[in-house]
């Protein structure tokens, strides 16, 4: 299993291939299209992350000291971004998630291509993921 | 017709680069840009006149007071208001609405009814909901037709004897619809109901004569009219303003204060407690003078030509749906393309340096009416150009192909 940092480095390498913002956006859009949509049971208000202009739902489960994250959005670019977050965070131990230093967003130049509203939404998502990790850790 | 390229030289922000491309500013319904003629007046105020008004005997204070009261006269003349003291400077449209809603708390009871419309901005919904919570009065809603106009036949049915007030916007911020406010006002008056018109979206686009409209209250914001943020005005017929209690207590709004009793000042000071946004008010006056120097007839005709041009070009895009595509509207186009989320289109347009608004535009009931999460809204001003619209529609097509 790759570490959170290793996965982030992979993403940074992938984004280094892109020449301009439109290629980055196209990649996010394609990622968004491939991430499976939630069924209506999980598209519920209690799974909604506050602070996003589009709707973003985040769901998690905890087994064998590992957290599995799933997410969905009604906007495709948001969905592409959360698919990156899931790739980074899902399948890891709570303590690894809590201690992780998330630097790929800045290093792939995503935050400079996101409006302040979007950037805040992204921060809310990372925060919510870490809150889940804290909650699961304290349950152990 | 106006010379748009000469006008653009007045607006320093229009030469700004966004994401290494020229800024295309199509979010004018949210706030308009500010010309040098206004920026310079505000800057000059702080350099040469800064002082508190209506208080000092010294020359600076007199100068500041003159400039402030001159702005009131400009507003009075521009909006066809009979008396300067019927112009109350506020922090904006929302503030003006709240002065009225809080003033009506003691005047209304559970027997009374108020009317708003389905296409109001949240700022012309929430204060009245809060008022109804306090007084037990009932809020009734004029429904919207599917073309984005108000259902006036239904409005007539809603005008029952218990209706005390009608609160309606002149122009919808989301759809651009120009509502038939003269008819709305006249019908209300026949029913002995008073009317407040939210002019936030109308004042920038055509000339309005409040005396001819015979409206009871009117509110607007300077920042939609090339003026600074944090300033607006409330117009009210003097007998109605006189009958309302003050909104805030403080300095300036009193004529005599003892610990036994305080007498309130006359209009307009009764509603202008504390030191106002003096520089902002003076800037507001300068903004109205600037727009009048261009001419509202020219502005209206030019913006109509931009609207028609953009509407025609956008309609050629596969899968586009324009909400409120009617003749009686200002230069605002709200649209969606296929089932793409408006925020996806807005994010891509931003990469092209194009500023549009996406989302619900503080009008959730309109979104519920059309059953959509939001729209992309492009709103044009007299300093925008057809070549900007060309770049915009090209960018929308590019966004569509990226998302498709």
HADDOCK unambig.tbl for C-alpha pairs under 7 A between the chains (distance, minus, plus):
assign (segid A and resid 26 and name CA) (segid B and resid 402 and name CA) 6.23 0.50 0.50
assign (segid A and resid 29 and name CA) (segid B and resid 403 and name CA) 6.66 0.50 0.50
assign (segid A and resid 54 and name CA) (segid B and resid 343 and name CA) 6.77 0.50 0.50
assign (segid A and resid 74 and name CA) (segid B and resid 341 and name CA) 6.82 0.50 0.50
assign (segid A and resid 75 and name CA) (segid B and resid 341 and name CA) 5.08 0.50 0.50
assign (segid A and resid 75 and name CA) (segid B and resid 343 and name CA) 6.90 0.50 0.50
assign (segid A and resid 75 and name CA) (segid B and resid 344 and name CA) 6.19 0.50 0.50
assign (segid A and resid 76 and name CA) (segid B and resid 344 and name CA) 6.63 0.50 0.50
assign (segid A and resid 77 and name CA) (segid B and resid 344 and name CA) 5.98 0.50 0.50
